[in-house]
Amino acid sequence: MRDNRLLTCAKLVKGNKAVDVGTDHGYLAVYLVENGICSSVVACDINEKPLESARRTVSLAGLQDKIEVVQSDGLDNVNKDGVTDVIMAGMGGELIVKLIDKCGWLKDKERPVNLVLQAMTKSQTLRKWLYDNGFYITRELACRDKGYVYSVMQVEYTGVTPEYDDDGMYLYGGRIDIHDEIGYEYLKRQAQRLRKAGGGMMKSDDKKEYGEWLLHVADDLMRGDSDG
Ligand SMILES: C[S@@+](CC[C@H](N)C(=O)[O-])C[C@H]1O[C@@H](n2cnc3c(N)ncnc32)[C@H](O)[C@@H]1O
């Protein structure tokens, strides 16, 4: 597998039994087993076409006995027994929130599941929801793939919701390390986006205050004083 984004997801999987939600082609599922990171994987998807593709990938790898391909909306049809990791990658931040929120067993402190989350859009919405709902980002890595820079989060449920101090750096920068070359690139791109959006808002009286806040967040991101 040459996909840096999925390789970064794999790096944050603890093992031993993972569920790959929205598996599509099933490449990550096969990689996790072939590389001894997991002894088994449930590869699930809501749509039939990706499921067919995943079945083909699994069968070509000869891993039908280790990878179960399941049709499921999020984790609805997944048996939680023995699951150590749940990966949700390549989906929008709002969809990831929805899928985590409706799965009760992801909020069990006695039986913690390692969540590996990679949002294609709205990472700040995902981080805010996690923060507000007792999920803690333990690690976050930036990666570059085909010209894009992504963030991948490793998350655990603690049940604790710290007082929210509206810290924009956390929402937009997460726990990305500015001293890492790709981490720096991620934060730089986030800051550029915020400067563009904030600059536009400064021109409108009713959005000026929010625009100003976004510009401050952009400056803070580049100062590297986010402690997550
Ligand atoms: C862009 S692909 C990402 C594939 C792979 N996870 C990756 O990161 O490369 C998104 C996949 O999520 C699936 N999907 C969308 N909504 C879903 C849901 N509610 N439950 C499970 N899978 C879903 C889609 O069918 C699609 O195969």
The ligand as an SDF file (V2000), in Angstrom:
LIG
                    3D

 27 29  0  0  0  0  0  0  0  0999 V2000
  -13.8720    8.2060    0.2850 C   0  0  0  0  0  0  0  0  0  0  0  0
  -14.1700    6.5830    0.8440 S   0  0  0  0  0  0  0  0  0  0  0  0
  -12.8330    6.3590    2.0040 C   0  0  0  0  0  0  0  0  0  0  0  0
  -12.2680    4.9800    1.9040 C   0  0  0  0  0  0  0  0  0  0  0  0
  -11.1390    4.6650    2.8750 C   0  0  0  0  0  0  0  0  0  0  0  0
  -11.6230    4.6220    4.2400 N   0  0  0  0  0  0  0  0  0  0  0  0
  -10.0490    5.6700    2.7270 C   0  0  0  0  0  0  0  0  0  0  0  0
   -9.8350    6.4590    3.6580 O   0  0  0  0  0  0  0  0  0  0  0  0
   -9.3710    5.6720    1.6890 O   0  0  0  0  0  0  0  0  0  0  0  0
  -15.5510    6.7290    1.9340 C   0  0  0  0  0  0  0  0  0  0  0  0
  -16.2940    5.4250    2.1110 C   0  0  0  0  0  0  0  0  0  0  0  0
  -17.1990    5.5660    3.2000 O   0  0  0  0  0  0  0  0  0  0  0  0
  -18.3790    4.8610    2.8750 C   0  0  0  0  0  0  0  0  0  0  0  0
  -19.4550    5.3940    3.7270 N   0  0  0  0  0  0  0  0  0  0  0  0
  -20.1510    6.5630    3.5810 C   0  0  0  0  0  0  0  0  0  0  0  0
  -21.0640    6.6710    4.5590 N   0  0  0  0  0  0  0  0  0  0  0  0
  -20.9590    5.5770    5.3420 C   0  0  0  0  0  0  0  0  0  0  0  0
  -21.6420    5.1140    6.4880 C   0  0  0  0  0  0  0  0  0  0  0  0
  -22.6320    5.8060    7.0220 N   0  0  0  0  0  0  0  0  0  0  0  0
  -21.2640    3.9310    7.0250 N   0  0  0  0  0  0  0  0  0  0  0  0
  -20.2710    3.1940    6.4790 C   0  0  0  0  0  0  0  0  0  0  0  0
  -19.5980    3.5740    5.3720 N   0  0  0  0  0  0  0  0  0  0  0  0
  -19.9390    4.7530    4.8150 C   0  0  0  0  0  0  0  0  0  0  0  0
  -18.5570    5.1080    1.3820 C   0  0  0  0  0  0  0  0  0  0  0  0
  -19.3730    4.1310    0.7760 O   0  0  0  0  0  0  0  0  0  0  0  0
  -17.1040    5.0260    0.9020 C   0  0  0  0  0  0  0  0  0  0  0  0
  -16.7580    3.7420    0.4850 O   0  0  0  0  0  0  0  0  0  0  0  0
  1  2  1  0
  2  3  1  0
  2 10  1  0
  3  4  1  0
  4  5  1  0
  5  6  1  0
  5  7  1  0
  7  8  2  0
  7  9  1  0
 10 11  1  0
 11 12  1  0
 11 26  1  0
 12 13  1  0
 13 14  1  0
 13 24  1  0
 14 15  1  0
 14 23  1  0
 15 16  2  0
 16 17  1  0
 17 18  1  0
 17 23  2  0
 18 19  1  0
 18 20  2  0
 20 21  1  0
 21 22  2  0
 22 23  1  0
 24 25  1  0
 24 26  1  0
 26 27  1  0
M  CHG  2   2   1   9  -1
M  END
$$$$
